[in-house]
Amino acid sequence: MAAQRGNDARLDNRERTDWTIRDEDAREYVRGAVDATVGLVESTYGPAGMEKLVATADLQNRDEMRRIDDAGRLFDAIDNGGGFGHPVAALFVDGVAGMRSRVHDGTTAAVLLTGALMEEGFDLVEQGLAPSSVLVGYGIARARAGDILDELARPVDATDEATLANVAATTMTTALDPTVREDLSARVASTVGRLADAGDGGWPNTDHAKVLTAPGVDTTTCDGLVLSRPADAGPNGAGVTTSLTDATVAILDREIDFEETASVLGGGEGIRLTSAAAAERYRTELDARRRDAAERLVERGVDVLVSLEKLDEGVVDAFERAGLAVVDKATYPKEDVYRLATATGGTVVSKLGDLTAGRLGRAGRVERREVGDEVWTVFEGCPGPVFTIVSGGETAEEARRREGAIADALETAATAAIDEQVVPGAGAPAAAVAAGIRAGETTVTGREQLAAAAFADAVERLPVVLARNAGHDPLAAVTDLRTAHAAEGRSSVGVSVDTGDPIDAWAAGVVEPRRVFSQAIETAGAIVEQLLTIDSVLYPNVELYGYTPRPERE
């Protein structure tokens, strides 16, 4: 396999007087980087895949160790921990990152397929085929793969919660046990359906769905938003200290600065207090304006004031004395204040003066919960199409993994609903594509026929790895797959990770969006186009003896 080949063409092992490596050495340099990158993730592929323990850094740039079983997250963790120093590996990973940001699944398949296509392509080049001919043949095969997937796909829409639940469950297979996965997949499918009902043109907007996890909490779906803040975040507001019903909510994205309008300042730059009396007048004026603002909010019926920024202690004190609940420094994450506006039907404003009655939101119930080292403010019973899926876990690490799995499942289920196409999983699409390309080999003429056949062999590596990672004989598994697809035409037969035997993926409920597999093929093809045509590697900052730069003009 590609991942087993070592890299024996490293630049730092070569004589620096030789400022470039060419042809076979250059291909080995590229091949070694590709093989090493594939080797990082190959064992994670499939429901029975293994995990990687990665030394990385968190969002606060603190060192941490993470367990990861997905190529996209593994590459993110490596980037956070210092990144890929090898230029070929960096190009490879950048290409895969684009896919992850679009579909949130299939990145491991894209990496494996890239590695297989590169290996097959380099073998053809070494046999005398031009890289351009290989790429043309690959392009023909990619086009044929799209047609095969169209024939294999089935329609789906946002109202088909059973199929969307299968899509979500397939996405979460590697991360969760079956009982938890069944519950969460049903919640994901329901959430996607409700988002589609409220979305423009029936499209589910997953920006209006939040996933929140913590050790020990019960799994539930909140019709609204749960704001979470670390207990040590340092807000001045006490938050919602008692539960509120039929609450009116005001939302700000800026600090409240009464000093700009205090009359004693004279409107100049800065504050100049020349006497004790002036200082006293300044404090009196400022306190009065804070009280007046608080009273105006109370008169408008505001119960809760949510601010993206941390509010001044004096402002918070005046507002809380007037009976307002103040939730400030709501920055985890920042987009939550905008989700809250959508949920409550309110509008995020920058100034208190802009808080008219039409810009205030509503929530059926608002309450505070202390969960571990976080403080949650729960806004539920909201009129807007915003939903929060809350789930637990035995440990913080398990909770974090569950959060990522649910978030990915939301995106893949939404992708299926938007595209209105799903295909069987369990390696069935790869087997169908390989069989279909081989069946049409005779329609491809010239040397490109060899490349098309190599493409089929590369795609078939996916069920091979799937079976091997599950502990089964990969040769027997792929032989059975070939037999099934040859006998049944465009077949949904894949590999059972439990037995290694052929299985009807539709009947088993192993389903994925068509776009996930087709995007893996397109991503792999695009990366191969970048890397297969490299025939020289030049050192940076090299000194070329005997050459003196001369300006074109004085």
N, C-alpha and C positions, 0 to 999 in steps of 0.2 A: 504494500500500500504506500501511498504518497507520503504519509506521515512517518514512515519508517526510514526514509532516506536521510542521511546526514548532510549537513551543509559543509562542503569541503572547499568552498570558493569564497571565503570571507575576505573582505578587503584588507582587514588589519593583519592578515597572515601573508600578504604579498609584498614583494619588493616595491618600495616607494619610488624607485627610479623608473619603474614601468607604470606610466601614468594612466594607463587604461587597460581594461581586460575586455576581450572580444570573443565573439562567437561561442564556442562550446563552454569556455570559462564563464562568460557572461550568463549563459543559460543556466549553468550550475549555480551561479550566484543567485539568480532569480528563483530557481527551483528550490534551493535550500531554504530560502526565506518563506516561500509558499508552503513547503512541507512542514516547516517548524510551526507556522501559524495554524495550519490544519491540525497538527498534532496536539495543539492546546485544547481543541474543542471536540475532537473526534469521539472521544469516549463519553461525552455528555449527550450524544444524540439519542433521542427516543425516550419512551417512558421509563425504561430500565437503565438509562444513562447514569454515569457517575458524576461526582461533583469535584470542583476545584476549590482549594483553599488559597485565597489570594491576599497578599499584603498590599493594601491600598490606602487611600485617604478619604475621609468623609467630606461632607459639604463645608465643614468648618476647618478643613485641611488638617484634621487630626488623624494620626495613624490608626488603622483598624484592620482586622482580619475578617474576611467575608467568605462564606461558602456560596458557590455559584454553579449553576448547572445549565447555563444558557450562553451562547456565543456573544450575543449583544451585550449582556451585562458584564461578561468576563472582559470584553474589550474596553468597556467603559471603566471598569475597575483598574485595568492596566493603565489606561490613559490618566486616571486620577492619581495613580501611584508613580507617575513619571513618564508613561507613554512608551511607544515603540521607537527604538533608536534606529532600527534598520529601515532604510527608505522604501524597500519593496514591501515589507510588512506594513509600513504606514500607509502606502497606497492601497494595499489589500484591505486593511481595516477601515479606511475612510470610505471605500466603496460599499462595504457591508453596513456601515453606520447609517447611510442614507436609507437603506431598506428598513432598518429597525425603526427609524423615525416615522416611516410611512405606514407600516403594517404591524409592527410590534410582535411579529412572530416569523419563523422561517429563516432566521439568520444563521442558525447552525447548518441547516440544509444548504444555504447559499455558500457557506464557507467550504463544506465538504464537496459540493458540486464544482466550485472553482478549483479546488485542489485536484479533483479527478480530471477535469477538462485540461488543466495545465499539464498534468502528467501524460495524458493521452496525446496532447498537442506536441509536447516536446519529443515524445517518442516518434511521432510522424515526421517532425522536422529532422530528427537524426537519421531517419530512413530516406531523406531526400526531398520531402514535401516542403514547399515554401510556406512560411507562416501565413502569408496572405491567402493561400489556397485552403489552409486549415480553417482560417476565420470565415471564409466564404462557405465552406461546408458546414461549419458550426451554425452560421446564420440560416442556412437552409433548414437545418435540423430544428433550430429554435422556432422558426415559423411553423414547421410541421407540428411541433409540440403544442403550440397554441391551438391549432385545429383539433388535435387529439383531446386536449383538456376541455374544449367546447363541447365535443361529443360526449365526454365523460360526465360533465357537470349536470347538476339538477337545479331547478329554480327554487328560490326561497324568498320570503319577505319578512318584514318586521313583525307580522302577526303570527308567524310560525314559531312559537316559543319553544316547541319541542326540538326542532332542528337547531335553533340558535343555542339552546341549552347544550346540545351535543357538541356544537362548535366550541362553546366556552369550556366544556369539560375536556375536550381534546387538547385545548391550549394549556389547561392546568394539570394535565396528566402527570408531568414529571415532578410537580411541586407539592401535591396534596394527596392525602389518602382518599379512597373512594367515597366514604360517607360525607366528609367535608366537601369534597368536590361536587357531589350531587346537589347538596344544598346551595352552595355558592353559584353553581352554573345556572340553577333555576332563577336565582335572584338577578344574575347578570342578564339572562334572557328577558326577564320581566322589565328590568330597567331599560334595556335597549328598546323594547317595544314601546314603553311609555315615552321615552325620549323621541322616538320616531313619530308618535301621535302628536307631539307638540312641536316638532321640527318643521322647517320650511320644506315643502315638497315631500314630507314623510321621511326625511333624512334624520337619523339620530345624531345629535351633537354631543359627543362624549366629553366636551369641555364642561358640560353641565352635570357631570357625574363625578363624585369624589369617592375615593376609597380610603378608609381610615382603619388602622389596626392597632391593637395594643394587647399585651399579655392579659389573659383572664377575662376579657369582656365577652359578652354574648353576641352572637351573629344576628344582625338585624338590618333592615333597610329603612332609612329615615326619609320621609317625604319633605325634604328640605336640606339644610346644611348644618354640619357640625364643624364649628371653628375650633381649632386646637392650638394651644400655645404651651411652650415649656413653662413649668411653674416658676423657673428662675429667669423668665424672659425680661422681667423688670418693668411691667406696666404699672402705671399709677392708679388705674381704675381697679376697683374691687370686683368688677364684673357683675354678673347676675347672682345676687346672694340668695334670693328667694325665687321660686318658680313663678312665672308670669303667664297668664292666659290672654288670648286675643291681644297680643302685644303689638304696639306700633314701633317701628324700627327706623332710625335715621342713620345714614351711612356717609362717612367722610373719608376722603383720601389725602387730606392735608392736615397739618397742625392748625390749632385754633390760636390765632395771635391777636389778642385784644390790644396789645401795645401799639399796633399800627393805627388804631383809631382813638386812643386815649387823648383827650383834648389838651392835656397839659404838656404833651410832647412838642406841639407846634409844627409837626409835620416835617421836621428836618431829618438829617441823617444821624441816627443814634439817639441816645437819651442823655440829656445834660441836666442834672439836678444840682443847683447851685446852693441850696440851703436845706436845712432840716424840714422847714415848712413846705418846700417844693416836693421833697420826698414823700411827706405825709399826704399832700394833695394827690400825688401820683398814685400812691397805694390805694387811697380812697376811691379815686376815679376808676382804677383798674378793677377793684373789688365790685364796684357798682355795676360796671359793664358785664362782668362775669355773672352776677346775680340776675341782671336783666335778661341776658341771653338764656340762662337756665329757665327763667320764668316763661319766656316766650316759647321755648320748646315744650314745657309742661302744658301751656295753654293750647298748643297744637296737638296735644295728646301723646307726645313721644314718651315711650317707656324705656327704650334701650337706645343708647348712642354707641355706634361701632365706628372706630377710627383705625385707619391703616397705620397711622403714625402714633407714636407715644405722645400723650397730652401732658401739658404742664400740670404740676401738682396742684397749683392754685385753681386751675380750671376744673380739674376733676373734683376737687373738694366742693366748689360751688355747685357743680351739677349734681353731685351725690346728695348734698344737703337739700336740694330741691326735689329729690325723690327719683332722679334718673339713674338707671344702671349704666355704667360706663365700661365698655370693653375696648380698650385701646391697645396699640401695638399688635394689631391683628395681621401679622406679616408672615404667617407660616401656613401655606405659602401666600404670596401677595395677591394672587388672583382670586383668593377666597372672598374678598370684599365684593368683587364684581359678581361672583357666583351668588353671594348673599342678596345682592340687588335683584338678580334674576329670580331667585327663589321667592323673595318677599314682594316682588312687584314694585320695589322702590328704585331710586336713582342715586348713584354715587355722586356726591357734590364736593366741591372744594371749599366752600364758604358756608357758614351757618345761615347767612342771609338768603342762600339759594334753596333752603329747605322749606319749600312750599308744601301744602297738603298733598298735592299730586305727586310729589317726589318721596313721600314716606312709604315704607313698606309695612307689610302685615305678616304676623306669624301666629299660628294657633296656640303655640306653647313655646316658651323659652326657659331653659333651665341650665344650671351649671352642674358639671360632673368632674370630679377629680379622679383621673385615671393614671396610676403610676406617678410619674414625674411630670405629667401634663395636666392642664386645665382645659376641659372641653365646654364650649357653650353651644347648646343644642337648640337650633331653630327648626321646629317641626310643624307639620300642619300648614305648610306654606302653599300659596296659590300657584307659584311658578314652577316650571318643569326642571327642578334641580333635585337630585337624589344623592344620598350618601350611603354607601354600603359599608357597614361597620362589622368587623370580624376580629376574632381573638387569636389565641395561640398560647402554647404552654410557656414559651420563652420569648424574649424580645427578638431574637434571631428568627424564630419561626413566624412571629407576627410580621416581620419585615418581608420575609419570603412570601407570605400569604398576600401581603399588600401588592407586591409586584405581580404575582400570578393573577390576582383579580383584575388589576389594571390592564394587563395584557389580554385577558379574556374579554373585557369590555370592548377593547379596540378590535379584536378579531371578530367578535359577534356583530359589532356595528359594521365592520367591513363587509361581512356576508350579507347583512341587511341592505346596505347601500348598493353593492354590486348585484345583489339578487342571484348569486350563483355560489354553489358549494360543490366540492368534490370529495370523494372518499379519501380517508387517510390511510394510516398503517402501511405506507409505502406503495399503495395501489396506483397513485398517479405516476410515480416514477416507473413502475413496471409497465403501465399502459403506454407511456411515452416511448420507452425503450422498444417495446414490441411493435408499436406503430411505425417508428422510424425504420426499424429493420425490415418491416413488411414493404416499405416504400423505397428501399435502397436502390432498386433498379431504375427508379425514375430520376435518380441523380447521376449525371454523367461525369466523366473525367476523374481527376484526382480528388475532387470534392466528395466523391462517394466514400472514400476512405475516411474523411473527416466526419461525415454524417454517421458512419458506422461507429467511429470512436466516440461520438457524442452519445449514442445509445449506450455504449459500454459505460461511459462516465455516469450517466443518469442512473444506471442500474446499481451503482455503488451504494446508493442511499438505502435500499432495502437490505443490502448486504451488511452495512454497518448497523442498521436497526436490529437485525437478527443476531449479529455477533455481540452487540452490547447487552442483549437480553440473555446471553449465555447459550445460544443455539448454534447449530452448524450453518454457517452462512451459505456454503455451497449447496447444501440440501434445500435451504429455504429459497434461494434464487432459482434453482432448478424447478422446484414445485411451482413457483410464480410463473416462470416461462411456460410451463406446461398448461397452467390454468388460463393464461392470457392467449395462448395459441388456440386453445379449444373454444373459448367463449367470446372471442373477438374483443371489443372494448369492454374490459372487465373491471369490476370494483374489488377484485381479490387482492388482498394485501397479506402482510405477515402478522400472525398472532404473537405478541410479545410473551404470552404465557406459555405457549407450546411450540412456537416456531413453525407451526403448520399454516397452510393457506386459510384465510378467513375473509368472509364477505364484510368489508368495512362498513357498507351501508347498514347491514343487519346488526353489526356490532355497535353502531352509533359512533363510530370514529369518523368525524366529519371536520373539514376545514374549509375556509374560504378559498375559492378558486384562485383569487389574487395572491394568496400566500405562496403557493407553489409556482405559479407563473412568474411572480416577482423574483423568487429565488433563481429561476432559470435566467431571467433577464439580467439580474444583478451579477450572477456568475459570468454570463456572456460578456457583459461590459467590462468587468475586471480582467478577464482573459484577453480582451482586445487591447488593453493597456499594457499587459505584461508579456504576452507571447511574442511581440515584435521587437523586444529589447535585444539588441545584438552587441551592445557595448556598454560598459560602465566606466565613467570617468571620475577620477578623484577630484574632490574640491580642493581649492587653494594649492594646486600643484605648481611647482616651478618648472617651466619649460626652458631647458638650457639652450642657449644660442638664439633666443628670440628676445628682441628688445622692442617693447611697444613704442610706437611713434604716433603722435597726434596727427589727425588728418589735415589740420590747418594750425598755423601759429596763433 
